[in-house]
Amino acid sequence: SSLEEVVESAPKPSARILGAGVRNLSLKSLDLVFDVEVSNPYGVSLPLVDLTYTLGSGGQQLLSGSIKPSGSVPANGTSLVQLPARLDLAAVVKTLPGVKPGAVVPYDAQINLIVDVPLLGEMTLPLERSGEIPVPAPPQITLLSFDVGNLGLDEIRAEARLRVKNTNRFRIDLARIRFNLALGGRNVASTRLSATSRLAPGQTAVVKIPLSLSPRALGAGVLDMLSGSDAGYAISGRLDVKTRYGELVLPFSQRGNTTVRRK
């Protein structure tokens, strides 16, 4: 009885979640990483045994699993345990009714950290955390116009004007754009440049892309188009954007018809 009273009144190990963040964000998946701090009040090291977790939203389970933490918590000290949980975003959309690409989804996480306590044996330290995860969607890209300047013998200068629409429910900041253009079935230009537009949810921006074309590399049919006629086009590339969840790469591609205009 006395031993039980001593054990009961003795300090116990504790744990807390210092932070949770999204990493490696893409259109297909993301890593949700939890930083768990464990405190050891004892004069001997505290072995870490196991860590289990479940992640859910709106009463639906999205993910569950466990990891084996390595090492132990030093005597009278603390240790940081990192829990990474990878989410398949297509599975999130399939599991949660009404959720579509572009949404922001709330989540609830339950984490159980198991430690080996002297005299008491294994002890479970329960933790909870709530937050949100993005389900990114590709942007809507439209080629508004393709304007051609002087047709020189060595170089043709042109400008493509793209309309970019943010289809996500979170802001994106354009950082870089990689752009490929084909006219009449022939690749005519490829470039990359920095961009600085900030797009709120649903907002659009027009990005001007200067191009330099080589007349020698273009066929006669494409040169006729550049003289001021309608042309079938194909554009592709990627937008490198920044979000509050981290950096994100958004690929795009589109086909259509446009009028080649002379400046």
Accessible surface in RSA format (square Angstrom, percent):
REM  Atomic radii and reference values for relative SASA: ProtOr
REM  Chains: A
REM  Algorithm: Lee & Richards
REM  Probe-radius: 1.40
REM  Slices: 20
REM RES _ NUM      All-atoms   Total-Side   Main-Chain    Non-polar    All polar
REM                ABS   REL    ABS   REL    ABS   REL    ABS   REL    ABS   REL
RES SER A   1   110.41  93.3  69.17  92.3  41.24  95.0  46.00  98.0  64.41  90.2
RES SER A   2    83.72  70.7  80.28 107.1   3.45   7.9  40.98  87.3  42.74  59.9
RES LEU A   3   119.51  66.6 113.81  81.4   5.70  14.3 117.12  82.3   2.39   6.4
RES GLU A   4   129.79  74.5 123.57  93.5   6.22  14.8  46.23  89.4  83.56  68.2
RES GLU A   5   117.14  67.3 109.60  82.9   7.54  18.0  44.79  86.6  72.35  59.1
RES VAL A   6    97.02  63.8  94.50  85.5   2.53   6.1  96.37  83.7   0.65   1.8
RES VAL A   7    25.55  16.8  23.29  21.1   2.27   5.5  25.24  21.9   0.31   0.9
RES GLU A   8   134.46  77.2 122.36  92.6  12.10  28.8  45.40  87.8  89.06  72.7
RES SER A   9    94.31  79.7  57.84  77.2  36.46  84.0  50.81 108.2  43.49  60.9
RES ALA A  10    36.62  33.7  26.15  40.4  10.47  23.8  32.19  45.3   4.43  11.7
RES PRO A  11    83.91  61.2  71.96  65.6  11.95  43.4  83.79  69.2   0.13   0.8
RES LYS A  12    76.54  37.3  57.41  35.2  19.13  45.6  53.21  47.9  23.33  24.8
RES PRO A  13     6.33   4.6   0.00   0.0   6.33  23.0   0.14   0.1   6.18  38.4
RES SER A  14    60.00  50.7  57.11  76.2   2.89   6.7  39.43  84.0  20.56  28.8
RES ALA A  15    21.64  19.9   0.10   0.2  21.54  49.0   2.25   3.2  19.39  51.4
RES ARG A  16   138.15  58.0 136.32  69.5   1.83   4.4  52.83  72.2  85.32  51.7
RES ILE A  17    24.46  13.9   5.10   3.8  19.37  46.7   5.10   3.7  19.37  52.6
RES LEU A  18    87.15  48.5  54.15  38.7  33.00  83.0  57.01  40.0  30.14  81.1
RES GLY A  19    19.22  23.7   0.00   N/A  19.22  23.7  19.22  52.8   0.00   0.0
RES ALA A  20    34.54  31.8   1.63   2.5  32.91  74.9   3.36   4.7  31.18  82.6
RES GLY A  21    32.61  40.2   0.00   N/A  32.61  40.2  29.63  81.3   2.97   6.7
RES VAL A  22    23.24  15.3   5.34   4.8  17.91  43.1   5.34   4.6  17.91  48.6
RES ARG A  23   117.57  49.4 112.18  57.2   5.39  12.8  42.62  58.2  74.95  45.4
RES ASN A  24   101.72  70.1  73.97  71.5  27.75  66.8  25.92  62.4  75.80  73.3
RES LEU A  25    15.06   8.4   0.92   0.7  14.14  35.5   0.92   0.6  14.14  38.1
RES SER A  26    41.18  34.8  40.63  54.2   0.56   1.3  36.25  77.2   4.93   6.9
RES LEU A  27    50.62  28.2  33.36  23.9  17.26  43.4  33.36  23.4  17.26  46.5
RES LYS A  28   169.01  82.5 163.37 100.2   5.64  13.4 110.19  99.2  58.82  62.7
RES SER A  29    23.34  19.7  23.34  31.1   0.00   0.0   9.66  20.6  13.68  19.2
RES LEU A  30     0.04   0.0   0.00   0.0   0.04   0.1   0.04   0.0   0.00   0.0
RES ASP A  31    16.13  11.3  16.13  16.1   0.00   0.0   3.19   7.5  12.94  12.9
RES LEU A  32     2.28   1.3   2.28   1.6   0.00   0.0   2.28   1.6   0.00   0.0
RES VAL A  33     9.16   6.0   7.41   6.7   1.75   4.2   7.41   6.4   1.75   4.7
RES PHE A  34     3.67   1.8   3.67   2.3   0.00   0.0   3.67   2.2   0.00   0.0
RES ASP A  35    32.53  22.8  32.53  32.4   0.00   0.0   2.45   5.8  30.08  30.0
RES VAL A  36     0.00   0.0   0.00   0.0   0.00   0.0   0.00   0.0   0.00   0.0
RES GLU A  37    33.93  19.5  33.33  25.2   0.60   1.4   2.71   5.2  31.22  25.5
RES VAL A  38     0.00   0.0   0.00   0.0   0.00   0.0   0.00   0.0   0.00   0.0
RES SER A  39    36.88  31.2  36.81  49.1   0.07   0.2  20.46  43.6  16.43  23.0
RES ASN A  40     4.61   3.2   0.00   0.0   4.61  11.1   0.55   1.3   4.06   3.9
RES PRO A  41    47.76  34.8  20.24  18.4  27.52 100.0  30.45  25.1  17.31 107.6
RES TYR A  42    36.07  16.8  33.90  19.3   2.17   5.6  33.14  24.9   2.93   3.6
RES GLY A  43    60.17  74.2   0.00   N/A  60.17  74.2  24.95  68.5  35.22  78.9
RES VAL A  44    86.37  56.8  82.04  74.3   4.33  10.4  86.23  74.9   0.14   0.4
RES SER A  45    58.81  49.7  48.20  64.3  10.62  24.5  17.75  37.8  41.06  57.5
RES LEU A  46     0.18   0.1   0.18   0.1   0.00   0.0   0.18   0.1   0.00   0.0
RES PRO A  47    57.11  41.6  57.11  52.1   0.00   0.0  57.11  47.2   0.00   0.0
RES LEU A  48    17.41   9.7   3.52   2.5  13.90  34.9   3.52   2.5  13.90  37.4
RES VAL A  49    44.09  29.0  33.70  30.5  10.39  25.0  37.69  32.7   6.40  17.3
RES ASP A  50    23.27  16.3  23.27  23.2   0.00   0.0   2.20   5.2  21.07  21.0
RES LEU A  51     0.00   0.0   0.00   0.0   0.00   0.0   0.00   0.0   0.00   0.0
RES THR A  52    45.58  32.4  45.49  46.1   0.09   0.2  37.05  49.8   8.53  12.9
RES TYR A  53    28.72  13.4  24.53  14.0   4.19  10.9   6.66   5.0  22.07  27.2
RES THR A  54    52.01  37.0  51.60  52.3   0.41   1.0  43.84  58.9   8.16  12.3
RES LEU A  55     3.04   1.7   2.43   1.7   0.61   1.5   3.02   2.1   0.02   0.1
RES GLY A  56    15.76  19.4   0.00   N/A  15.76  19.4  14.50  39.8   1.26   2.8
RES SER A  57     8.01   6.8   5.16   6.9   2.85   6.6   1.61   3.4   6.40   9.0
RES GLY A  58    77.62  95.7   0.00   N/A  77.62  95.7  46.05 126.4  31.57  70.7
RES GLY A  59    85.39 105.3   0.00   N/A  85.39 105.3  44.00 120.7  41.39  92.7
RES GLN A  60    82.70  46.2  81.19  59.3   1.51   3.6   5.56  11.8  77.14  58.5
RES GLN A  61   115.73  64.7  89.74  65.6  26.00  61.9  32.45  69.1  83.29  63.2
RES LEU A  62    27.88  15.5   1.76   1.3  26.12  65.7   4.37   3.1  23.51  63.3
RES LEU A  63    43.87  24.4  39.18  28.0   4.69  11.8  43.81  30.8   0.06   0.2
RES SER A  64    59.16  50.0  37.38  49.9  21.78  50.2   9.63  20.5  49.53  69.4
RES GLY A  65    30.49  37.6   0.00   N/A  30.49  37.6  25.56  70.2   4.93  11.0
RES SER A  66    67.37  56.9  41.51  55.4  25.86  59.6   6.89  14.7  60.48  84.7
RES ILE A  67    48.05  27.3  41.32  30.8   6.73  16.2  48.05  34.6   0.00   0.0
RES LYS A  68   155.97  76.1 130.57  80.1  25.41  60.5  97.77  88.0  58.20  62.0
RES PRO A  69    18.88  13.8   1.44   1.3  17.44  63.4   8.62   7.1  10.26  63.8
RES SER A  70   105.73  89.3  80.40 107.3  25.34  58.4  50.89 108.4  54.85  76.8
RES GLY A  71    58.50  72.1   0.00   N/A  58.50  72.1  40.20 110.3  18.30  41.0
RES SER A  72    48.23  40.8  29.50  39.4  18.73  43.1   7.40  15.8  40.83  57.2
RES VAL A  73     0.00   0.0   0.00   0.0   0.00   0.0   0.00   0.0   0.00   0.0
RES PRO A  74    69.54  50.7  63.86  58.2   5.68  20.6  69.51  57.4   0.02   0.1
RES ALA A  75    43.98  40.4  24.53  37.9  19.46  44.3  24.53  34.5  19.46  51.5
RES ASN A  76   108.92  75.1  76.12  73.6  32.80  79.0  30.14  72.5  78.78  76.1
RES GLY A  77    20.99  25.9   0.00   N/A  20.99  25.9  19.78  54.3   1.22   2.7
RES THR A  78    73.13  52.0  54.74  55.5  18.39  43.8  26.62  35.8  46.51  70.3
RES SER A  79    29.07  24.6  21.11  28.2   7.96  18.3   9.32  19.8  19.75  27.7
RES LEU A  80   104.49  58.2  74.11  53.0  30.38  76.4  74.11  52.0  30.38  81.7
RES VAL A  81    11.61   7.6   8.74   7.9   2.87   6.9  11.61  10.1   0.00   0.0
RES GLN A  82    86.19  48.2  71.48  52.2  14.72  35.0  20.03  42.6  66.17  50.2
RES LEU A  83     0.00   0.0   0.00   0.0   0.00   0.0   0.00   0.0   0.00   0.0
RES PRO A  84    74.54  54.3  64.95  59.2   9.59  34.8  65.17  53.8   9.37  58.2
RES ALA A  85     2.01   1.8   1.04   1.6   0.97   2.2   1.88   2.7   0.13   0.3
RES ARG A  86   143.07  60.1 127.08  64.8  15.99  38.1  56.37  77.0  86.70  52.5
RES LEU A  87     2.90   1.6   2.90   2.1   0.00   0.0   2.90   2.0   0.00   0.0
RES ASP A  88    80.74  56.6  74.32  74.0   6.42  15.2  26.69  62.8  54.05  53.9
RES LEU A  89     2.53   1.4   2.27   1.6   0.26   0.7   2.53   1.8   0.00   0.0
RES ALA A  90    73.75  67.8  59.56  91.9  14.19  32.3  67.11  94.5   6.63  17.6
RES ALA A  91    48.69  44.8  42.69  65.9   6.00  13.7  47.82  67.3   0.87   2.3
RES VAL A  92     2.29   1.5   1.58   1.4   0.71   1.7   2.04   1.8   0.25   0.7
RES VAL A  93    44.42  29.2  36.76  33.3   7.66  18.5  36.76  31.9   7.66  20.8
RES LYS A  94   187.88  91.7 154.86  95.0  33.02  78.6 106.34  95.7  81.54  86.9
RES THR A  95    51.70  36.8  35.19  35.7  16.51  39.3  20.58  27.6  31.12  47.0
RES LEU A  96    11.18   6.2  10.12   7.2   1.06   2.7  10.15   7.1   1.04   2.8
RES PRO A  97   120.67  87.9  89.97  82.0  30.70 111.6 102.11  84.3  18.55 115.3
RES GLY A  98    77.79  95.9   0.00   N/A  77.79  95.9  40.09 110.0  37.70  84.4
RES VAL A  99    28.51  18.8  22.20  20.1   6.31  15.2  23.62  20.5   4.89  13.3
RES LYS A 100   150.63  73.5 148.76  91.3   1.87   4.5  91.01  81.9  59.62  63.5
RES PRO A 101    78.34  57.1  62.30  56.8  16.05  58.3  62.30  51.4  16.05  99.7
RES GLY A 102     2.12   2.6   0.00   N/A   2.12   2.6   2.12   5.8   0.00   0.0
RES ALA A 103     8.96   8.2   8.17  12.6   0.78   1.8   8.17  11.5   0.78   2.1
RES VAL A 104    38.13  25.1  18.28  16.5  19.85  47.8  18.28  15.9  19.85  53.8
RES VAL A 105     3.04   2.0   2.57   2.3   0.47   1.1   3.04   2.6   0.00   0.0
RES PRO A 106    91.39  66.6  90.99  82.9   0.41   1.5  91.14  75.2   0.25   1.6
RES TYR A 107     8.84   4.1   5.80   3.3   3.04   7.9   2.00   1.5   6.84   8.4
RES ASP A 108    69.09  48.4  68.88  68.6   0.21   0.5  17.21  40.5  51.88  51.7
RES ALA A 109     1.93   1.8   1.69   2.6   0.24   0.5   1.69   2.4   0.24   0.6
RES GLN A 110    76.47  42.8  74.95  54.8   1.51   3.6  36.78  78.3  39.69  30.1
RES ILE A 111     0.59   0.3   0.17   0.1   0.42   1.0   0.17   0.1   0.42   1.1
RES ASN A 112    54.41  37.5  54.41  52.6   0.00   0.0   2.77   6.7  51.64  49.9
RES LEU A 113     0.00   0.0   0.00   0.0   0.00   0.0   0.00   0.0   0.00   0.0
RES ILE A 114    34.14  19.4  34.14  25.4   0.00   0.0  34.14  24.6   0.00   0.0
RES VAL A 115     0.00   0.0   0.00   0.0   0.00   0.0   0.00   0.0   0.00   0.0
RES ASP A 116    58.52  41.0  56.70  56.4   1.82   4.3   3.25   7.6  55.27  55.1
RES VAL A 117     2.58   1.7   0.27   0.2   2.31   5.6   0.53   0.5   2.06   5.6
RES PRO A 118    56.46  41.2  38.29  34.9  18.17  66.1  50.53  41.7   5.93  36.9
RES LEU A 119   155.79  86.8 104.91  75.1  50.89 127.9 114.67  80.5  41.13 110.7
RES LEU A 120    73.27  40.8  43.11  30.8  30.16  75.8  46.72  32.8  26.55  71.4
RES GLY A 121    30.33  37.4   0.00   N/A  30.33  37.4  28.40  77.9   1.93   4.3
RES GLU A 122   121.19  69.6  89.08  67.4  32.10  76.4  30.13  58.3  91.06  74.3
RES MET A 123    41.07  21.3  36.35  24.1   4.72  11.2  34.99  29.8   6.08   8.1
RES THR A 124    70.38  50.1  52.28  53.0  18.10  43.1  30.48  40.9  39.90  60.3
RES LEU A 125    16.58   9.2  16.40  11.7   0.18   0.4  16.58  11.6   0.00   0.0
RES PRO A 126   101.48  74.0  84.76  77.3  16.72  60.8  85.04  70.2  16.45 102.2
RES LEU A 127    22.01  12.3  15.73  11.3   6.27  15.8  20.36  14.3   1.65   4.4
RES GLU A 128   139.43  80.0 113.09  85.6  26.34  62.7  34.10  66.0 105.32  86.0
RES ARG A 129    81.04  34.0  73.98  37.7   7.05  16.8  16.69  22.8  64.35  39.0
RES SER A 130    78.81  66.6  57.61  76.9  21.20  48.8  35.95  76.5  42.86  60.1
RES GLY A 131    30.48  37.6   0.00   N/A  30.48  37.6  25.03  68.7   5.44  12.2
RES GLU A 132    72.34  41.5  63.41  48.0   8.93  21.3  23.23  44.9  49.11  40.1
RES ILE A 133     0.00   0.0   0.00   0.0   0.00   0.0   0.00   0.0   0.00   0.0
RES PRO A 134     0.00   0.0   0.00   0.0   0.00   0.0   0.00   0.0   0.00   0.0
RES VAL A 135     3.84   2.5   3.84   3.5   0.00   0.0   3.84   3.3   0.00   0.0
RES PRO A 136     4.20   3.1   0.00   0.0   4.20  15.3   0.00   0.0   4.20  26.1
RES ALA A 137     7.53   6.9   7.53  11.6   0.00   0.0   7.53  10.6   0.00   0.0
RES PRO A 138    67.39  49.1  62.73  57.2   4.65  16.9  62.73  51.8   4.65  28.9
RES PRO A 139    13.33   9.7   0.00   0.0  13.33  48.5   0.68   0.6  12.66  78.7
RES GLN A 140   103.23  57.7  97.65  71.4   5.58  13.3  34.31  73.0  68.92  52.3
RES ILE A 141    10.68   6.1   2.32   1.7   8.36  20.1   2.32   1.7   8.36  22.7
RES THR A 142    40.10  28.5  40.10  40.7   0.00   0.0  24.45  32.8  15.65  23.7
RES LEU A 143     9.06   5.0   0.00   0.0   9.06  22.8   0.00   0.0   9.06  24.4
RES LEU A 144    62.08  34.6  34.11  24.4  27.97  70.3  36.80  25.8  25.28  68.0
RES SER A 145     5.91   5.0   5.29   7.1   0.61   1.4   5.91  12.6   0.00   0.0
RES PHE A 146     0.00   0.0   0.00   0.0   0.00   0.0   0.00   0.0   0.00   0.0
RES ASP A 147    11.42   8.0  11.42  11.4   0.00   0.0   2.78   6.5   8.64   8.6
RES VAL A 148     0.00   0.0   0.00   0.0   0.00   0.0   0.00   0.0   0.00   0.0
RES GLY A 149    15.40  19.0   0.00   N/A  15.40  19.0  15.10  41.4   0.30   0.7
RES ASN A 150   130.20  89.8 121.99 117.9   8.21  19.8  29.76  71.6 100.44  97.1
RES LEU A 151    70.55  39.3  39.76  28.4  30.79  77.4  39.92  28.0  30.63  82.4
RES GLY A 152    32.88  40.6   0.00   N/A  32.88  40.6  28.00  76.8   4.89  10.9
RES LEU A 153   160.86  89.6 148.81 106.5  12.04  30.3 150.23 105.5  10.63  28.6
RES ASP A 154   100.16  70.2  83.91  83.5  16.25  38.4  31.57  74.3  68.59  68.4
RES GLU A 155    66.00  37.9  58.09  43.9   7.91  18.8  22.55  43.6  43.45  35.5
RES ILE A 156     2.60   1.5   2.60   1.9   0.00   0.0   2.60   1.9   0.00   0.0
RES ARG A 157   152.16  63.9 151.08  77.0   1.09   2.6  58.20  79.5  93.97  57.0
RES ALA A 158     6.52   6.0   0.00   0.0   6.52  14.8   1.09   1.5   5.44  14.4
RES GLU A 159    34.99  20.1  34.99  26.5   0.00   0.0   1.81   3.5  33.19  27.1
RES ALA A 160     0.00   0.0   0.00   0.0   0.00   0.0   0.00   0.0   0.00   0.0
RES ARG A 161    63.57  26.7  63.57  32.4   0.00   0.0   7.76  10.6  55.81  33.8
RES LEU A 162     0.00   0.0   0.00   0.0   0.00   0.0   0.00   0.0   0.00   0.0
RES ARG A 163   101.86  42.8 101.29  51.6   0.57   1.4  17.21  23.5  84.65  51.3
RES VAL A 164     0.00   0.0   0.00   0.0   0.00   0.0   0.00   0.0   0.00   0.0
RES LYS A 165    74.27  36.2  74.27  45.6   0.00   0.0  23.54  21.2  50.74  54.0
RES ASN A 166     0.28   0.2   0.00   0.0   0.28   0.7   0.28   0.7   0.00   0.0
RES THR A 167    43.73  31.1  20.65  20.9  23.08  55.0  28.21  37.9  15.52  23.5
RES ASN A 168     3.07   2.1   0.50   0.5   2.57   6.2   0.41   1.0   2.66   2.6
RES ARG A 169   174.87  73.4 159.96  81.5  14.92  35.5  44.19  60.4 130.69  79.2
RES PHE A 170     1.94   1.0   0.22   0.1   1.72   4.5   1.94   1.2   0.00   0.0
RES ARG A 171   108.22  45.4 103.75  52.9   4.47  10.6  36.48  49.9  71.73  43.5
RES ILE A 172     0.46   0.3   0.25   0.2   0.21   0.5   0.46   0.3   0.00   0.0
RES ASP A 173    26.74  18.7  26.58  26.5   0.16   0.4  11.76  27.7  14.99  14.9
RES LEU A 174     7.62   4.2   0.97   0.7   6.65  16.7   0.97   0.7   6.65  17.9
RES ALA A 175    18.42  16.9   9.12  14.1   9.30  21.1  13.79  19.4   4.63  12.3
RES ARG A 176   111.49  46.8 111.20  56.7   0.29   0.7  44.12  60.3  67.37  40.8
RES ILE A 177     1.16   0.7   0.86   0.6   0.30   0.7   1.16   0.8   0.00   0.0
RES ARG A 178    83.47  35.0  83.47  42.6   0.00   0.0  20.11  27.5  63.36  38.4
RES PHE A 179     0.82   0.4   0.00   0.0   0.82   2.1   0.00   0.0   0.82   2.3
RES ASN A 180    61.43  42.4  60.84  58.8   0.59   1.4  19.93  48.0  41.50  40.1
RES LEU A 181     1.76   1.0   0.00   0.0   1.76   4.4   0.62   0.4   1.14   3.1
RES ALA A 182    13.28  12.2  12.57  19.4   0.71   1.6  12.57  17.7   0.71   1.9
RES LEU A 183     0.01   0.0   0.01   0.0   0.00   0.0   0.01   0.0   0.00   0.0
RES GLY A 184    44.90  55.4   0.00   N/A  44.90  55.4  15.47  42.4  29.43  65.9
RES GLY A 185    83.24 102.7   0.00   N/A  83.24 102.7  39.49 108.4  43.75  98.0
RES ARG A 186   111.12  46.7 107.42  54.8   3.71   8.8  23.28  31.8  87.85  53.2
RES ASN A 187   129.86  89.5 109.00 105.3  20.85  50.2  28.89  69.5 100.96  97.6
RES VAL A 188    15.03   9.9   0.06   0.1  14.97  36.1   3.91   3.4  11.12  30.2
RES ALA A 189    15.71  14.4   1.67   2.6  14.04  31.9  11.17  15.7   4.54  12.0
RES SER A 190    88.97  75.2  56.43  75.3  32.54  75.0  33.50  71.3  55.47  77.7
RES THR A 191    43.21  30.7  29.33  29.7  13.88  33.1  18.58  25.0  24.63  37.2
RES ARG A 192   159.75  67.1 141.70  72.2  18.05  43.0  54.52  74.5 105.24  63.8
RES LEU A 193    47.94  26.7  36.24  25.9  11.70  29.4  47.26  33.2   0.67   1.8
RES SER A 194    85.94  72.6  66.61  88.9  19.33  44.5  32.15  68.5  53.79  75.4
RES ALA A 195    13.27  12.2   4.02   6.2   9.25  21.0  10.59  14.9   2.68   7.1
RES THR A 196   127.71  90.8 101.63 103.0  26.07  62.1  70.97  95.3  56.74  85.8
RES SER A 197    33.78  28.5  25.52  34.1   8.26  19.0  11.69  24.9  22.09  30.9
RES ARG A 198   156.11  65.5 139.27  71.0  16.84  40.1  40.05  54.7 116.05  70.3
RES LEU A 199     1.12   0.6   1.12   0.8   0.00   0.0   1.12   0.8   0.00   0.0
RES ALA A 200    43.02  39.6  41.97  64.8   1.06   2.4  41.97  59.1   1.06   2.8
RES PRO A 201    72.52  52.8  50.47  46.0  22.05  80.2  50.86  42.0  21.66 134.6
RES GLY A 202    43.05  53.1   0.00   N/A  43.05  53.1  25.01  68.6  18.05  40.4
RES GLN A 203    86.48  48.4  78.50  57.4   7.98  19.0  28.21  60.0  58.28  44.2
RES THR A 204    62.99  44.8  46.94  47.6  16.04  38.2  16.81  22.6  46.17  69.8
RES ALA A 205    20.48  18.8  12.44  19.2   8.04  18.3  20.48  28.8   0.00   0.0
RES VAL A 206    69.27  45.6  42.76  38.7  26.51  63.9  42.76  37.2  26.51  71.9
RES VAL A 207    12.63   8.3   9.51   8.6   3.12   7.5  12.63  11.0   0.00   0.0
RES LYS A 208   122.25  59.6 108.96  66.9  13.28  31.6  51.99  46.8  70.26  74.8
RES ILE A 209     0.06   0.0   0.06   0.0   0.00   0.0   0.06   0.0   0.00   0.0
RES PRO A 210    89.75  65.4  81.54  74.3   8.22  29.9  81.88  67.6   7.88  49.0
RES LEU A 211     8.63   4.8   1.69   1.2   6.93  17.4   6.22   4.4   2.40   6.5
RES SER A 212    70.23  59.3  40.83  54.5  29.40  67.7  28.42  60.5  41.80  58.6
RES LEU A 213     3.18   1.8   0.05   0.0   3.13   7.9   2.42   1.7   0.77   2.1
RES SER A 214    50.76  42.9  43.73  58.4   7.04  16.2  31.70  67.5  19.06  26.7
RES PRO A 215    21.03  15.3  16.09  14.7   4.94  18.0  16.46  13.6   4.58  28.4
RES ARG A 216   187.06  78.5 150.47  76.7  36.59  87.1  75.07 102.6 111.99  67.9
RES ALA A 217    70.47  64.8  46.17  71.2  24.31  55.3  57.47  80.9  13.01  34.5
RES LEU A 218    15.32   8.5   2.85   2.0  12.47  31.3   3.57   2.5  11.75  31.6
RES GLY A 219    16.85  20.8   0.00   N/A  16.85  20.8  16.85  46.2   0.00   0.0
RES ALA A 220    78.74  72.4  66.79 103.1  11.95  27.2  68.83  96.9   9.91  26.3
RES GLY A 221    44.26  54.6   0.00   N/A  44.26  54.6  34.55  94.8   9.71  21.7
RES VAL A 222     6.18   4.1   5.67   5.1   0.51   1.2   5.67   4.9   0.51   1.4
RES LEU A 223    60.14  33.5  58.33  41.7   1.81   4.5  58.66  41.2   1.48   4.0
RES ASP A 224    98.02  68.7  91.88  91.4   6.15  14.5  27.04  63.6  70.98  70.8
RES MET A 225    40.76  21.1  40.68  26.9   0.08   0.2  40.68  34.6   0.08   0.1
RES LEU A 226     0.16   0.1   0.16   0.1   0.00   0.0   0.16   0.1   0.00   0.0
RES SER A 227    66.21  55.9  45.16  60.3  21.05  48.5  29.43  62.7  36.78  51.5
RES GLY A 228    42.62  52.6   0.00   N/A  42.62  52.6   8.94  24.5  33.68  75.4
RES SER A 229    50.18  42.4  43.74  58.4   6.44  14.8  44.10  93.9   6.08   8.5
RES ASP A 230   104.47  73.2  85.54  85.1  18.93  44.8  30.95  72.8  73.52  73.3
RES ALA A 231     3.97   3.6   0.00   0.0   3.97   9.0   3.80   5.4   0.17   0.4
RES GLY A 232    31.18  38.4   0.00   N/A  31.18  38.4  22.05  60.5   9.13  20.4
RES TYR A 233    17.01   7.9   9.67   5.5   7.34  19.1   3.19   2.4  13.81  17.0
RES ALA A 234    20.43  18.8  17.46  26.9   2.97   6.8  17.68  24.9   2.75   7.3
RES ILE A 235     2.87   1.6   0.00   0.0   2.87   6.9   0.75   0.5   2.12   5.7
RES SER A 236    41.71  35.2  41.34  55.2   0.37   0.9  25.01  53.3  16.70  23.4
RES GLY A 237    16.37  20.2   0.00   N/A  16.37  20.2   8.86  24.3   7.51  16.8
RES ARG A 238    71.37  30.0  71.18  36.3   0.19   0.5  20.87  28.5  50.50  30.6
RES LEU A 239     0.61   0.3   0.61   0.4   0.00   0.0   0.61   0.4   0.00   0.0
RES ASP A 240     9.89   6.9   9.66   9.6   0.24   0.6   7.36  17.3   2.54   2.5
RES VAL A 241     2.36   1.6   0.00   0.0   2.36   5.7   0.13   0.1   2.24   6.1
RES LYS A 242   107.35  52.4 106.49  65.3   0.86   2.0  49.08  44.2  58.27  62.1
RES THR A 243    19.96  14.2   0.00   0.0  19.96  47.6   6.52   8.8  13.44  20.3
RES ARG A 244   154.73  65.0 107.89  55.0  46.85 111.5  75.52 103.2  79.21  48.0
RES TYR A 245    20.80   9.7  12.66   7.2   8.15  21.2  18.81  14.1   1.99   2.5
RES GLY A 246    33.62  41.5   0.00   N/A  33.62  41.5  32.07  88.0   1.56   3.5
RES GLU A 247   116.32  66.8 101.44  76.7  14.88  35.4  39.31  76.0  77.01  62.9
RES LEU A 248     3.31   1.8   0.00   0.0   3.31   8.3   1.93   1.4   1.37   3.7
RES VAL A 249    65.87  43.3  60.11  54.4   5.76  13.9  60.11  52.2   5.76  15.6
RES LEU A 250     0.06   0.0   0.06   0.0   0.00   0.0   0.06   0.0   0.00   0.0
RES PRO A 251    68.73  50.1  65.15  59.4   3.58  13.0  65.35  54.0   3.39  21.1
RES PHE A 252    17.64   8.8   3.49   2.2  14.15  36.8  13.21   8.0   4.43  12.7
RES SER A 253    90.96  76.9  62.76  83.8  28.21  65.0  26.46  56.4  64.50  90.4
RES GLN A 254    60.55  33.9  51.06  37.3   9.49  22.6  23.75  50.6  36.80  27.9
RES ARG A 255   198.67  83.4 174.26  88.8  24.41  58.1  63.83  87.2 134.84  81.7
RES GLY A 256    28.18  34.7   0.00   N/A  28.18  34.7  23.03  63.2   5.15  11.5
RES ASN A 257   126.80  87.4  97.23  94.0  29.57  71.2  26.82  64.5  99.98  96.6
RES THR A 258    13.91   9.9   4.46   4.5   9.45  22.5  10.04  13.5   3.86   5.8
RES THR A 259    72.23  51.4  67.23  68.2   4.99  11.9  42.16  56.6  30.07  45.5
RES VAL A 260     1.97   1.3   0.00   0.0   1.97   4.8   0.00   0.0   1.97   5.4
RES ARG A 261   115.79  48.6 111.47  56.8   4.32  10.3  47.97  65.6  67.83  41.1
RES ARG A 262   117.49  49.3  88.47  45.1  29.02  69.1  32.20  44.0  85.29  51.7
RES LYS A 263   155.20  75.7  87.02  53.4  68.18 162.3  88.65  79.8  66.54  70.9
END  Absolute sums over single chains surface
CHAIN  1 A    13727.4      10452.7       3274.7       7042.0       6685.4
END  Absolute sums over all chains
TOTAL         13727.4      10452.7       3274.7       7042.0       6685.4
